[in-house]
Every structure is written in structure tokens, then in C-alpha cells.
């Protein structure tokens, strides 16, 4: 697992490339995996503010699955949320249903000037 704080200007499009590795730092072949990105106001909140998943919800695509590489695409509609601090994680599910959180941290939405 790793942590990576994210900062996004409100209402901006943003693309993140994600490389998924196991506990030993070896890239994971994510063919036949599901990758989910979830943002919530806080850890106890039951409602997701942003949710992206592969392959069922647009927003996450595999760019080199054999080498554990996926791309998260956030659109302006996703980031047009209240300015503030949120929590997020990236969770993978393998073909046997085993779930592992591979990235987690804070996401900050900061003010934009141009609207």
C-alpha cells in the first residue's frame, strides 16, 4: 500500500496514471481485475462523492494491464464539488474476489479563479 495526497483545482479535468504493485514492489498483472477509485467527505461517510471503476463505470482504463498500469480520468463534472479536504482510496479486486487497497490518502479540492 502507499499514500499519495492529491490536490485538484475545483472543476478541472485531471488524469492520473496508476501503477499497481504488490507488497514486494512487483507490478501486478491487472488483467481480469477490477480497479475502483472512491472519494468520500470522511472515512465514516456512507456516500461516495466521486466513484470510478473499471470495467463497469467509466473513468478508469487499463493502459498496460500486464505491467499493472491503469489511468484514472476525472472530468470537470467530477471535481465540481465543495472546496475542502476529502479522503480517497484505490482498491483492486482480483478474479477470485480478493480485495486490496493499494493507494489511499487525502484529496484536496482548491479554489479556481476562472469560472
C-alpha positions as CSV (number, residue, x, y, z in Angstrom):
1,X,0.0,0.0,0.0
2,X,1.0,3.5,-0.4
3,X,-0.2,7.0,0.2
4,X,-0.3,9.9,-2.2
5,X,-2.0,13.2,-1.4
6,X,-3.9,14.7,-4.3
7,X,-4.7,18.4,-5.0
8,X,-7.1,19.4,-7.7
9,X,-8.5,22.8,-8.7
10,X,-12.3,22.8,-8.4
11,X,-14.0,22.0,-11.7
12,X,-10.7,21.0,-13.5
13,X,-10.2,17.8,-15.6
14,X,-7.4,15.7,-14.2
15,X,-5.7,12.5,-15.4
16,X,-3.6,10.2,-13.1
17,X,-1.6,7.2,-14.2
18,X,-1.6,4.5,-11.6
19,X,1.0,1.7,-11.3
20,X,-0.2,-1.2,-9.2
21,X,2.4,-3.2,-7.3
22,X,2.2,-6.0,-4.7
23,X,3.6,-5.7,-1.2
24,X,7.1,-6.6,-2.5
25,X,7.1,-3.8,-5.1
26,X,6.5,-6.1,-8.0
27,X,4.0,-4.9,-10.6
28,X,0.7,-6.8,-10.7
29,X,-0.9,-8.1,-14.0
30,X,-4.3,-6.5,-13.6
31,X,-6.0,-8.2,-16.5
32,X,-9.3,-9.6,-15.1
33,X,-9.1,-7.3,-12.1
34,X,-11.5,-4.5,-11.1
35,X,-9.9,-1.2,-10.0
36,X,-12.0,1.3,-8.0
37,X,-11.4,4.9,-7.1
38,X,-13.6,6.3,-4.3
39,X,-13.8,9.7,-2.7
40,X,-15.7,10.5,0.4
41,X,-16.0,13.5,2.7
42,X,-14.6,11.5,5.6
43,X,-14.0,7.8,6.4
44,X,-17.3,7.4,8.1
45,X,-19.4,8.9,5.4
46,X,-21.6,6.3,3.6
47,X,-22.0,8.3,0.4
48,X,-19.2,8.4,-2.2
49,X,-18.6,11.9,-3.6
50,X,-16.7,10.5,-6.6
51,X,-16.7,6.9,-7.8
52,X,-14.8,5.4,-10.7
53,X,-14.4,1.7,-11.6
54,X,-13.1,-0.5,-14.3
55,X,-14.6,-2.0,-16.3
56,X,-18.2,-1.2,-15.3
57,X,-18.0,2.6,-14.6
58,X,-16.2,5.0,-16.9
59,X,-13.2,6.8,-15.5
60,X,-10.6,4.0,-15.1
61,X,-9.0,2.4,-18.1
62,X,-6.1,-0.1,-18.4
63,X,-3.2,1.3,-20.4
64,X,-0.8,-1.6,-19.8
65,X,-2.6,-4.2,-17.7
66,X,0.2,-6.8,-17.8
67,X,2.5,-4.2,-16.2
68,X,-0.1,-3.0,-13.7
69,X,-0.8,0.3,-15.3
70,X,-4.2,2.0,-15.3
71,X,-5.4,5.5,-15.9
72,X,-7.9,7.5,-13.8
73,X,-9.7,10.2,-15.6
74,X,-11.6,12.8,-13.6
75,X,-13.8,15.3,-15.5
76,X,-14.9,18.7,-14.6
77,X,-18.3,17.3,-13.5
78,X,-16.5,15.1,-11.0
79,X,-14.4,17.8,-9.4
80,X,-17.2,20.4,-9.3
81,X,-17.6,19.7,-5.6
82,X,-17.2,21.8,-2.5
83,X,-13.8,23.2,-1.8
84,X,-12.2,21.3,1.1
85,X,-10.5,18.1,2.2
86,X,-11.7,14.6,1.3
87,X,-10.4,11.1,1.7
88,X,-9.9,8.6,-1.2
89,X,-8.6,5.2,-2.0
90,X,-7.8,2.9,-4.9
91,X,-8.9,-0.7,-4.3
92,X,-8.3,-3.7,-6.6
93,X,-10.3,-6.9,-6.7
94,X,-8.7,-9.9,-8.3
95,X,-10.5,-12.6,-10.2
96,X,-11.1,-14.7,-7.0
97,X,-12.8,-11.7,-5.3
98,X,-9.9,-10.8,-3.0
99,X,-9.8,-7.0,-2.4
100,X,-6.7,-4.9,-1.6
101,X,-6.4,-1.2,-1.0
102,X,-3.3,-0.1,-2.9
103,X,-3.4,3.7,-2.6
104,X,-5.1,5.9,0.0
105,X,-4.8,9.4,1.3
106,X,-6.3,12.9,1.2
107,X,-7.7,14.7,-1.7
108,X,-8.0,18.5,-1.6
109,X,-10.2,20.5,-3.8
110,X,-8.8,24.0,-4.0
111,X,-10.5,27.2,-5.4
112,X,-10.3,28.1,-9.1
113,X,-10.1,31.6,-10.4
114,X,-11.6,31.2,-13.9
115,X,-15.2,30.0,-14.0
